[in-house]
Amino acid sequence: MSTRYDLSGRHAVVTGGAGGLGRGIARALIEAGASVSLWDQNANSLAQAVAELGRRASQRQLDIRDVNAVEAAADAAISDHGRIDILVNNAGVLGEVRPIWETTPENFQRVLQVNLFGTYLVTRAAVGRMLRQEPRRSPDGHLLRGHVVNIASIQGKEGMAMAAAYSASKAGLIALTKSVAKETAKEGIIVTAVTPAAAETAMAQEISAERRADILSRIPMARFVEVAEVARLVLWLSSDDCSFSTGGIFDLSGGRATY
């Protein structure tokens, strides 16, 4: 991982931090000098992740759909570290892979609750606290209070058959990114999103070989994105070098979509 970015003294929160993608992003932030709090529902995976990432990693077990749990976690981050400089909204679930008329309302609601409503709750809590913290100056002299990076999906741009809930949740996340970016543009809080194609994570293992082949056929580079490639883009979006790209949606799809 590149050490170009110096995030020393910064504190980051990564939701879904115990999973493969969240862990990879956390590792990149730590290697750049930040401390990272991993928020996840899976206690065993959290413990493993913190043991793997070392002393600058900490953990918080919570369900991001629970407003009280989210508020308590945000308070704890401020109490322990003084600030939240970086928020990476990475937590998400895939849901059922089937046509909409075969899906269950309970599953559709769960996907939207985790991927969109949970991200809203975490963003609300973190941004509310970022607004109250003293800004830093970027290398160009601009005031910055924090960075929010949302992990959306290429499916949020173009939709995908048999993934209505997931696609809709990620499309909503793209719109949420743009709205919050406009609200915080004058406050020194940079809000962006990444739209990766499928990555080699546990979520990718949930799909069938047939579904995997279908997804792969849509990617001109003919491969899945590497976790480290996502982490490198998140690293730039979390740094002071990203000081004017608020509201930006950054493609990471191997050419599947470039708009």
Summary of the structure (lengths in Angstrom):
residues: 259
radius of gyration: 17.3
end to end distance: 27.1
largest distance: 54.4
contacts: 909
relative contact order: 0.15
helix: 47%
strand: 17%
